[in-house]
Amino acid sequence: MFLFTVLSRPHIIQRFYKTLSMCDSIQLSSSLSTESPAGAEPASLKEEVFWLVAHVLDMAVCPQAAAPTLIDFLRKEEITSLSCAMRQLLIRVLDKPEALGALLELGLLELAVDKLTKLHQVTDTARAGTSRDNLHRVRDAAAVEPETLYL
């Protein structure tokens, strides 16, 4: 029942994705295995949330069922980079051919290119601003009268 509830209500899984997107310092040594480490207790609440979401997605009747909610989450404007936990979850999902196909059909590749392009533009703009500031400093320093340099 829990699995059906989570997967049938996109806002619930979106909240799990948002929580995972805040888990950057998570240590998931065995996160790429098919299930959580046997007999091992999660080291943190972050890891517990990761394994819960991973289990929900693993238990989905069809692996592509999670694709629409995942792509909707990744399309959000505020998502500019992925936390360690979200990257690990995405790797697990992409490891399933059916889910990979569904995500590609929903525009995952185009989304990735778009996000990388925007990130590159922001980086270039920031770099250009710094270069402009340095150029102004050099020009201002060159405008100093030569006799003031020998004080």
C-alpha positions as CSV (number, residue, x, y, z in Angstrom):
1,M,0.0,0.0,0.0
2,F,2.8,2.4,0.9
3,L,4.5,1.9,-2.5
4,F,1.3,2.5,-4.4
5,T,0.6,5.7,-2.3
6,V,4.0,7.1,-3.0
7,L,4.1,6.4,-6.7
8,S,0.5,7.4,-7.4
9,R,0.9,10.8,-5.7
10,P,3.7,12.7,-7.5
11,H,3.9,15.4,-4.7
12,I,5.1,12.7,-2.2
13,I,7.9,11.4,-4.3
14,Q,8.9,15.0,-5.2
15,R,9.3,15.7,-1.5
16,F,11.6,12.7,-1.2
17,Y,13.6,13.9,-4.2
18,K,13.8,17.4,-2.6
19,T,15.1,15.9,0.6
20,L,17.7,13.8,-1.2
21,S,18.8,16.9,-3.1
22,M,19.9,18.4,0.3
23,C,22.0,15.3,1.2
24,D,25.3,16.2,-0.2
25,S,27.7,14.8,2.4
26,I,26.2,11.3,2.4
27,Q,28.5,8.3,2.3
28,L,26.9,5.5,0.2
29,S,29.6,3.0,-0.2
30,S,27.3,0.3,-1.4
31,S,24.6,2.5,-2.9
32,L,24.9,1.0,-6.4
33,S,24.1,-2.5,-5.1
34,T,20.5,-3.7,-5.6
35,E,19.6,-3.3,-1.9
36,S,20.9,-1.8,1.2
37,P,23.9,-3.5,2.9
38,A,22.8,-6.8,4.5
39,G,22.6,-6.5,8.2
40,A,24.1,-3.0,8.2
41,E,22.3,-0.1,9.9
42,P,22.2,3.1,7.9
43,A,24.9,5.5,9.2
44,S,22.6,8.5,9.1
45,L,19.1,9.7,8.5
46,K,20.3,10.9,5.0
47,E,21.3,7.3,4.2
48,E,18.0,6.0,5.5
49,V,16.1,8.4,3.2
50,F,18.2,7.3,0.3
51,W,17.5,3.6,0.9
52,L,13.8,4.3,1.4
53,V,13.5,6.1,-2.0
54,A,15.7,3.6,-3.7
55,H,13.6,0.8,-2.4
56,V,10.4,2.5,-3.5
57,L,11.8,2.9,-7.0
58,D,13.2,-0.6,-7.1
59,M,9.8,-2.1,-6.1
60,A,7.8,-0.2,-8.7
61,V,6.0,-2.7,-11.0
62,C,7.5,-1.1,-14.1
63,P,10.8,0.8,-13.7
64,Q,9.7,3.6,-16.0
65,A,6.9,4.5,-13.6
66,A,9.2,6.9,-11.7
67,A,10.4,8.6,-14.9
68,P,7.8,11.4,-15.1
69,T,8.2,12.5,-11.5
70,L,12.0,12.3,-11.7
71,I,12.1,14.4,-14.9
72,D,9.7,16.9,-13.5
73,F,11.9,17.3,-10.5
74,L,15.1,17.7,-12.6
75,R,13.3,20.3,-14.8
76,K,12.8,22.7,-11.9
77,E,14.6,25.9,-12.4
78,E,16.2,25.8,-8.9
79,I,17.8,22.5,-9.6
80,T,21.2,23.6,-10.9
81,S,23.3,20.7,-9.5
82,L,22.7,17.3,-8.0
83,S,23.7,16.3,-4.5
84,C,25.6,13.1,-4.0
85,A,22.5,11.3,-3.0
86,M,20.5,12.4,-6.0
87,R,23.4,11.5,-8.4
88,Q,23.5,8.0,-6.8
89,L,19.7,7.6,-7.1
90,L,19.8,8.8,-10.7
91,I,22.6,6.3,-11.5
92,R,20.5,3.5,-10.0
93,V,17.4,4.5,-12.1
94,L,19.5,4.9,-15.3
95,D,20.9,1.4,-14.8
96,K,17.5,0.0,-15.7
97,P,17.0,0.0,-19.5
98,E,13.2,0.6,-19.3
99,A,13.7,3.6,-17.0
100,L,16.5,4.9,-19.1
101,G,14.4,4.7,-22.3
102,A,11.4,6.4,-20.6
103,L,13.7,9.2,-19.3
104,L,15.2,9.7,-22.8
105,E,11.7,9.8,-24.3
106,L,10.8,12.5,-21.8
107,G,13.7,14.6,-22.8
108,L,16.5,13.8,-20.3
109,L,19.3,14.3,-22.7
110,E,17.9,17.7,-23.9
111,L,17.4,18.7,-20.3
112,A,21.0,17.8,-19.4
113,V,22.3,19.8,-22.3
114,D,20.1,22.8,-21.4
115,K,21.2,22.7,-17.7
116,L,24.9,22.4,-18.7
117,T,24.5,25.3,-21.2
118,K,22.9,27.5,-18.5
119,L,25.6,26.6,-16.0
120,H,28.3,27.4,-18.6
121,Q,26.7,30.8,-19.3
122,V,26.5,31.7,-15.6
123,T,30.2,30.7,-15.2
124,D,31.3,32.7,-18.2
125,T,29.3,35.7,-17.0
126,A,30.9,35.5,-13.6
127,R,34.3,35.1,-15.1
128,A,33.8,38.0,-17.4
129,G,32.7,40.2,-14.5
130,T,35.9,39.3,-12.6
131,S,38.0,40.0,-15.7
132,R,36.3,43.4,-16.2
133,D,37.0,44.3,-12.5
134,N,40.7,43.3,-13.0
135,L,40.9,45.3,-16.2
136,H,39.6,48.4,-14.4
137,R,42.1,48.0,-11.6
138,V,45.0,47.7,-14.1
139,R,43.7,50.8,-16.0
140,D,43.4,52.8,-12.8
141,A,46.8,51.8,-11.6
142,A,48.3,52.8,-15.0
143,A,46.6,56.2,-14.7
144,V,48.7,57.1,-11.5
145,E,51.3,59.8,-12.1
146,P,54.8,58.4,-12.3
147,E,56.2,60.7,-9.5
148,T,53.7,59.2,-7.0
149,L,55.2,55.8,-7.6
150,Y,58.6,56.8,-6.2
151,L,57.5,58.1,-2.8
